[in-house]
Amino acid sequence: MNSTKLTKKQLAVLDFIQDFTDENGTSPSYREIMEGLGLTSVSAVAEHVDNLVAKGALRKTPGEARSLEILDYKHTETVNLFKARMIDVSEEDKAVLVKAAGILGLDLDQN
């Protein structure tokens, strides 16, 4: 994911999408996002979604309805810290870091 920080509104959009998807088994429509967050237009939602896609926090399939998929946006900094720490450490320390990352659910192979 791009290292650019997300705004409060972008985080709210992501949280809404995640909650909706968890509850309904599918991602929300733009109109549902608009209504759920009290936004005034679908185009405002589209702009937020496009910005989140550009930042690497969200993926969508063009031409497919309800295709919004949240990418791992919460742990990017933690993953980067683990990767930085794993450089030039003993194999024993590396194994401990890999195990800790697994416990935390971090994907150290992500780009």
Buried (B, 14 or more C-beta within 10 A) or exposed (E): BEEEEBEEEBBBBBEBBBEBBEEEEEBBBBEBBBEBBEBEEBEBBEEBBEBBBEBBBBEBEEEEEBEBEBBBBEBBEEBEEBBEEBEEEEEEEBEEBBEEBEEEEBEEEEE
